[in-house]
Amino acid sequence: MRFGIFVPQGWRLDLVDIEPADQWAVMRELAERFDSGGVWESIWVYDHFHTTPVPTDEATHEAWSLMSAFAASTSRVRLGQMCTAMSYRNPAYLAKVAATVDLISGGRVEMGIGAGWYEHEWRAYGYGFPPAGERLGRLDEGVQIFRQAWRTGRATLDGRYYQVDGAIVHPRPLQENGIPIWIAGGGEKKTLRIAAKYANYTNFSAVPDEFIRKSEILREHCAEVGTDFAAITRSANFNAVVGSTETEVQERLSLIVDRYAPFLGADAAKTYVTDNFASSAATGTPEQIAERLGAVEDLGLGYAILNFPEAAYDTSGIELFEREVVPALGG
């Protein structure tokens, strides 16, 4: 199994109590740490503008600005977003941005892309909130623009949602055939079909029954559009809280509840952490996590991207994962 890791950027209330002026230093230090070892193949951020699970005035740093900064401050790890919302930026413009970041990084960018879902920030930023069918149509057309731009240096598309006419994207990315594309989302009729047509990677649920179902549907779409299912690496995201004992895991979860409580209230914070962190396959002792991740790896999961909610404050859980879980999974 291959491993990526999220760098805290504020979106998940993971930089609370750190002064905004000091937050870049925290992010850069973590990125450099992940870059210097051999465990993490990639570092990731989210493409969001307002915090979750509720919008707050806490800082949320913009994804592609961070991509450029990480490109200049690291030298080995690959750089991804899980995932960029297509409609937040014109796709020809975004193709140009990503190509520039790819050059700055020496050819290390991944394009995580999806239809977008966070209605509050869509409306707040003046994007409206189109129906799912339109958002997915924009995803399909936008990826077509990416592929043209990165492979030929120009893009032309007279689409339903996007019209570009000879958009020039020079310099092109350093990577042969352009930047790898990760299609994020598990929608079975449209998203997985878009993935079958264009994706190098997918990103959807790792709950075993769901993973099996969506993998089979992806396989069917690949057969219908004439692409190679085996060539698509399937990935999933995991919230990770790691402790050497179950008691330590509970102590770490309690600290996360305390961080969310001022924004959600004590009861809602406990429920949120239970639903989103305590129940994760990557929460527990190293032995428990290795067993759970190993089971979904056996089903075909090839890439795990981990979010450690403590990362900005305490890296001991990350160190435990690196030391005991990764070797158990052959990473």
Buried (B, 14 or more C-beta within 10 A) or exposed (E): BBBBBBBBBBBBBBBBEBEEEEBBEBBBBBBBBBBEEEBBBBBBBBBBBBBBBEBBEBBBBEBBEBBBBBBEBBEBBBBBBBBBBBBBBBBBEBBBBBBBBBBBBEEBBBBBBBBBEBEBBBEEEEBEBBEBEBBBBBBBBBBBBBBBBBBEBBBBBEBEBBEBEEBEBEEBBBBEEBBBBBBBBBBBEBBBBBBBBBBBBBBBBBBBEEBEBBBEBBBBBBEEEEBEBEEBBBBBBBBBBBBEEEEBBEEBBEBBBEBBBEBBEEEBBBBBBEEBBBEBBBBBBBEBBBEBBBBBBEEBBBBBBBBBBBBBBEBEBBEBBBEBBBEBBEB
